[in-house]
Amino acid sequence: RVQTAQLTYAARNSNLDGFDIREGDYLALLNGKLFGTSPKEEEMLLKLADAAKESSAEFVTLFYGEDVTEEQAQKAEAIFAAACPNAELTLLPGGQPVYFYIISIE
């Protein structure tokens, strides 16, 4: 019953599963599949937060990567808090490369 989401970036232009991806775009993945792409990070975080809301998430853990500041991570946490007001949220410095966020949705 745990879903895993990631937010990363496109290293090159491509087309995958009907998504037109441009180098530098943010890529949202949900359970190992491409879930969305956008040049705007916030748009992808909102989309992932909506997915957490739709699954009636009770626990959301956000691990933020090495290229994310604590202030940026707190903004991401606020997006999930607004979408899932009854969920218990945890924000942790994961320090992982490549992925801005790795998110556990339970």
N, CA, C and O of each residue as an XYZ file, in Angstrom:
424
protein
N       0.805     -1.195      0.000
C       0.000      0.000      0.000
C       0.844      1.253      0.000
O       0.310      2.356      0.118
N       2.144      1.111     -0.129
C       3.036      2.259     -0.190
C       3.309      2.601     -1.650
O       3.645      1.733     -2.455
N       3.160      3.867     -1.971
C       3.504      4.351     -3.300
C       4.812      5.130     -3.195
O       5.092      5.767     -2.179
N       5.593      5.068     -4.245
C       6.851      5.802     -4.281
C       6.819      6.783     -5.435
O       6.480      6.427     -6.564
N       7.174      8.020     -5.139
C       7.231      9.060     -6.159
C       8.631      9.657     -6.162
O       9.307      9.691     -5.133
N       9.055     10.123     -7.322
C      10.328     10.812     -7.446
C      10.145     12.035     -8.323
O       9.287     12.074     -9.205
N      10.974     13.030     -8.058
C      11.038     14.201     -8.918
C      12.490     14.359     -9.338
O      13.382     14.471     -8.497
N      12.719     14.367    -10.637
C      14.059     14.476    -11.186
C      14.004     15.404    -12.392
O      13.061     16.184    -12.535
N      15.000     15.325    -13.252
C      15.043     16.197    -14.424
C      15.433     15.384    -15.652
O      16.020     14.306    -15.548
N      15.094     15.926    -16.811
C      15.432     15.277    -18.075
C      16.835     15.683    -18.501
O      17.160     16.869    -18.551
N      17.657     14.700    -18.804
C      19.027     14.960    -19.230
C      19.117     15.263    -20.724
O      20.120     15.793    -21.203
N      18.033     14.911    -21.468
C      18.037     15.153    -22.917
C      16.601     15.217    -23.419
O      15.671     14.838    -22.707
N      16.425     15.694    -24.633
C      15.115     15.700    -25.272
C      14.724     14.272    -25.620
O      15.557     13.483    -26.068
N      13.456     13.943    -25.413
C      12.974     12.621    -25.793
C      11.454     12.609    -25.782
O      10.807     13.602    -25.453
N      10.908     11.470    -26.146
C       9.472     11.250    -26.098
C       9.267      9.886    -25.464
O       9.795      8.886    -25.951
N       8.498      9.841    -24.372
C       8.290      8.597    -23.656
C       6.843      8.499    -23.215
O       6.314      9.420    -22.594
N       6.212      7.402    -23.530
C       4.831      7.161    -23.114
C       3.900      8.327    -23.451
O       2.998      8.654    -22.679
N       4.127      8.950    -24.610
C       3.282     10.054    -25.036
C       3.655     11.405    -24.454
O       2.996     12.401    -24.751
N       4.679     11.464    -23.643
C       5.142     12.724    -23.069
C       6.266     13.284    -23.931
O       7.237     12.588    -24.228
N       6.129     14.535    -24.329
C       7.178     15.239    -25.059
C       8.097     15.878    -24.028
O       7.725     16.854    -23.376
N       9.279     15.335    -23.884
C      10.201     15.738    -22.824
C      11.315     16.602    -23.403
O      11.919     16.261    -24.419
N      11.574     17.716    -22.745
C      12.654     18.618    -23.146
C      13.770     18.569    -22.112
O      13.512     18.444    -20.915
N      14.990     18.666    -22.572
C      16.137     18.681    -21.677
C      15.933     19.743    -20.594
O      15.591     20.886    -20.898
N      16.141     19.369    -19.350
C      15.985     20.289    -18.230
C      14.596     20.290    -17.610
O      14.411     20.836    -16.523
N      13.612     19.687    -18.281
C      12.267     19.601    -17.703
C      12.292     18.789    -16.415
O      13.154     17.931    -16.228
N      11.352     19.063    -15.542
C      11.159     18.250    -14.349
C      10.331     17.028    -14.737
O       9.358     17.133    -15.484
N      10.727     15.885    -14.227
C      10.024     14.631    -14.487
C       9.481     14.095    -13.167
O      10.226     13.927    -12.202
N       8.186     13.830    -13.134
C       7.568     13.213    -11.973
C       7.334     11.745    -12.292
O       6.763     11.407    -13.329
N       7.778     10.884    -11.396
C       7.557      9.453    -11.546
C       6.708      8.978    -10.376
O       6.862      9.451     -9.250
N       5.816      8.044    -10.653
C       4.988      7.462     -9.611
C       4.996      5.960     -9.801
O       4.593      5.451    -10.847
N       5.452      5.264     -8.792
C       5.551      3.806     -8.825
C       6.322      3.313    -10.043
O       5.934      2.340    -10.690
N       7.421      4.002    -10.343
C       8.321      3.576    -11.406
C       7.920      3.969    -12.811
O       8.609      3.612    -13.767
N       6.814      4.701    -12.964
C       6.353      5.103    -14.296
C       6.312      6.623    -14.396
O       6.043      7.324    -13.421
N       6.586      7.110    -15.599
C       6.519      8.550    -15.833
C       5.089      9.016    -15.602
O       4.146      8.480    -16.185
N       4.940     10.015    -14.749
C       3.633     10.506    -14.325
C       3.342     11.898    -14.880
O       2.184     12.294    -15.005
N       4.403     12.637    -15.211
C       4.220     13.968    -15.759
C       5.554     14.640    -16.007
O       6.585     14.237    -15.467
N       5.514     15.668    -16.831
C       6.707     16.446    -17.140
C       6.322     17.900    -17.327
O       5.258     18.208    -17.863
N       7.195     18.794    -16.881
C       6.916     20.217    -16.975
C       8.212     20.995    -16.771
O       9.126     20.511    -16.102
N       8.301     22.196    -17.340
C       9.456     23.045    -17.037
C       9.358     23.669    -15.638
O      10.298     24.323    -15.184
N       8.220     23.468    -14.955
C       8.004     24.074    -13.639
C       7.958     23.002    -12.548
O       7.116     22.105    -12.568
N       8.881     23.122    -11.605
C       8.951     22.163    -10.499
C       7.647     22.127     -9.706
O       7.137     21.050     -9.400
N       7.111     23.291     -9.377
C       5.904     23.352     -8.562
C       4.739     22.599     -9.203
O       3.954     21.954     -8.509
N       4.632     22.682    -10.519
C       3.557     21.976    -11.224
C       3.646     20.468    -10.989
O       2.628     19.806    -10.788
N       4.845     19.939    -11.014
C       5.018     18.498    -10.807
C       4.787     18.118     -9.347
O       4.231     17.056     -9.068
N       5.203     18.967     -8.418
C       4.933     18.699     -7.006
C       3.431     18.717     -6.725
O       2.933     17.886     -5.965
N       2.712     19.655     -7.332
C       1.254     19.709     -7.175
C       0.600     18.448     -7.724
O      -0.333     17.916     -7.123
N       1.084     17.977     -8.850
C       0.531     16.764     -9.469
C       0.770     15.545     -8.566
O      -0.123     14.715     -8.395
N       1.954     15.440     -7.999
C       2.248     14.333     -7.092
C       1.443     14.452     -5.795
O       0.984     13.446     -5.254
N       1.273     15.672     -5.302
C       0.470     15.884     -4.093
C      -0.987     15.507     -4.337
O      -1.637     14.941     -3.458
N      -1.501     15.817     -5.518
C      -2.870     15.419     -5.866
C      -3.004     13.898     -5.896
O      -4.025     13.351     -5.479
N      -1.972     13.221     -6.390
C      -1.992     11.755     -6.406
C      -2.020     11.217     -4.977
O      -2.705     10.234     -4.694
N      -1.281     11.856     -4.084
C      -1.290     11.446     -2.670
C      -2.675     11.666     -2.070
O      -3.170     10.837     -1.306
N      -3.287     12.779     -2.418
C      -4.643     13.083     -1.930
C      -5.637     12.042     -2.424
O      -6.461     11.554     -1.651
N      -5.565     11.697     -3.713
C      -6.480     10.719     -4.303
C      -6.336      9.344     -3.667
O      -7.295      8.573     -3.626
N      -5.143      9.034     -3.171
C      -4.935      7.727     -2.541
C      -5.230      7.763     -1.041
O      -4.973      6.791     -0.330
N      -5.769      8.886     -0.565
C      -6.097      9.060      0.856
C      -4.885      8.810      1.748
O      -4.963      8.076      2.733
N      -3.780      9.422      1.391
C      -2.527      9.234      2.122
C      -2.681      9.597      3.591
O      -3.275     10.617      3.939
N      -2.131      8.735      4.447
C      -2.111      8.994      5.879
C      -0.721      9.429      6.337
O      -0.572     10.148      7.325
N       0.291      8.977      5.598
C       1.679      9.315      5.908
C       2.386      9.689      4.613
O       2.300      8.966      3.621
N       3.080     10.812      4.625
C       3.872     11.242      3.473
C       5.253     11.617      3.989
O       5.390     12.461      4.874
N       6.270     10.983      3.427
C       7.644     11.287      3.806
C       8.370     11.814      2.584
O       8.420     11.146      1.552
N       8.929     12.998      2.693
C       9.687     13.609      1.607
C      11.169     13.603      1.969
O      11.580     14.190      2.969
N      11.956     12.935      1.147
C      13.405     12.957      1.275
C      13.923     13.917      0.212
O      13.735     13.676     -0.980
N      14.568     14.996      0.626
C      15.037     15.949     -0.383
C      16.514     15.722     -0.680
O      17.305     15.352      0.188
N      16.849     15.959     -1.950
C      18.173     15.644     -2.466
C      19.230     16.688     -2.180
O      18.966     17.742     -1.602
N      20.438     16.355     -2.607
C      21.599     17.193     -2.318
C      21.543     18.573     -2.965
O      22.207     19.493     -2.488
N      20.779     18.742     -4.024
C      20.687     20.036     -4.706
C      19.478     20.860     -4.282
O      19.166     21.871     -4.912
N      18.793     20.439     -3.219
C      17.599     21.120     -2.732
C      17.923     21.775     -1.390
O      18.460     21.132     -0.487
N      17.592     23.055     -1.273
C      17.807     23.738      0.004
C      16.679     23.372      0.970
O      15.620     22.897      0.561
N      16.928     23.601      2.242
C      15.890     23.319      3.237
C      14.657     24.194      2.983
O      13.525     23.744      3.161
N      14.878     25.428      2.573
C      13.759     26.337      2.264
C      12.918     25.797      1.109
O      11.689     25.820      1.176
N      13.568     25.311      0.050
C      12.841     24.718     -1.077
C      12.061     23.485     -0.627
O      10.914     23.281     -1.025
N      12.694     22.677      0.200
C      12.048     21.461      0.694
C      10.822     21.796      1.540
O       9.814     21.092      1.479
N      10.904     22.855      2.321
C       9.763     23.265      3.144
C       8.597     23.717      2.268
O       7.439     23.499      2.623
N       8.888     24.338      1.139
C       7.829     24.728      0.198
C       7.165     23.487     -0.387
O       5.945     23.449     -0.544
N       7.967     22.472     -0.712
C       7.409     21.216     -1.223
C       6.532     20.559     -0.161
O       5.448     20.058     -0.459
N       7.006     20.567      1.066
C       6.231     19.995      2.171
C       4.889     20.723      2.309
O       3.864     20.085      2.550
N       4.888     22.045      2.159
C       3.655     22.837      2.262
C       2.656     22.460      1.176
O       1.449     22.466      1.419
N       3.139     22.136     -0.009
C       2.257     21.708     -1.098
C       1.543     20.418     -0.711
O       0.338     20.283     -0.922
N       2.290     19.466     -0.141
C       1.683     18.203      0.283
C       0.761     18.411      1.483
O      -0.275     17.755      1.583
N       1.124     19.311      2.389
C       0.279     19.595      3.547
C      -1.065     20.172      3.114
O      -2.099     19.841      3.693
N      -1.054     21.028      2.105
C      -2.300     21.614      1.607
C      -3.172     20.562      0.926
O      -4.395     20.579      1.067
N      -2.546     19.655      0.195
C      -3.298     18.621     -0.521
C      -3.794     17.513      0.409
O      -4.858     16.937      0.181
N      -3.032     17.222      1.443
C      -3.329     16.114      2.363
C      -3.318     16.620      3.809
O      -2.432     16.257      4.582
N      -4.291     17.453      4.178
C      -4.252     18.091      5.498
C      -4.324     17.119      6.675
O      -3.919     17.476      7.781
N      -4.826     15.913      6.469
C      -4.941     14.950      7.553
C      -3.777     13.962      7.609
O      -3.721     13.114      8.499
N      -2.862     14.073      6.669
C      -1.723     13.157      6.636
C      -0.621     13.636      7.572
O      -0.445     14.834      7.793
N       0.109     12.680      8.110
C       1.296     13.001      8.901
C       2.455     13.171      7.929
O       2.798     12.244      7.195
N       3.060     14.358      7.926
C       4.140     14.668      6.994
C       5.491     14.655      7.700
O       5.632     15.129      8.827
N       6.474     14.102      7.007
C       7.837     14.095      7.511
C       8.752     14.585      6.401
O       8.666     14.114      5.267
N       9.618     15.521      6.723
C      10.578     16.076      5.772
C      11.979     15.731      6.259
O      12.368     16.084      7.373
N      12.737     15.033      5.404
C      14.075     14.587      5.796
C      15.101     14.906      4.724
O      14.801     14.799      3.535
N      16.316     15.299      5.122
C      17.381     15.499      4.134
C      17.942     14.137      3.696
O      18.667     13.486      4.449
N      17.606     13.725      2.498
C      18.089     12.443      1.993
C      19.487     12.543      1.419
O      20.270     11.595      1.474
N      19.791     13.723      0.860
C      21.114     13.948      0.289
C      21.386     13.189     -0.997
O      22.530     13.125     -1.447
N      20.351     12.615     -1.592
C      20.550     11.810     -2.792
C      20.850     12.679     -4.017
O      20.303     13.773     -4.161
N      21.726     12.180     -4.895
C      21.983     12.876     -6.158
C      20.849     12.583     -7.148
O      20.060     11.661     -6.940
N      20.778     13.348     -8.188
C      19.861     13.154     -9.333
C      18.399     13.432     -8.991
O      17.736     14.161     -9.729
N      17.881     12.884     -7.914
C      16.468     13.066     -7.565
C      16.323     14.227     -6.584
O      16.915     14.223     -5.504
N      15.527     15.219     -6.979
C      15.264     16.345     -6.081
C      14.488     15.852     -4.857
O      14.745     16.267     -3.727
N      13.533     14.956     -5.115
C      12.732     14.404     -4.031
C      12.467     12.925     -4.296
O      12.251     12.506     -5.433
N      12.490     12.155     -3.225
C      11.968     10.803     -3.216
C      10.884     10.838     -2.154
O      11.133     11.239     -1.017
N       9.677     10.416     -2.524
C       8.514     10.610     -1.658
C       7.827      9.274     -1.421
O       7.503      8.542     -2.356
N       7.617      8.983     -0.160
C       6.878      7.790      0.243
C       5.458      8.216      0.601
O       5.257      9.111      1.421
N       4.486      7.572     -0.016
C       3.074      7.897      0.202
C       2.390      6.634      0.716
O       2.309      5.622      0.020
N       1.901      6.719      1.950
C       1.249      5.543      2.556
C      -0.180      5.874      2.932
O      -0.895      5.019      3.454
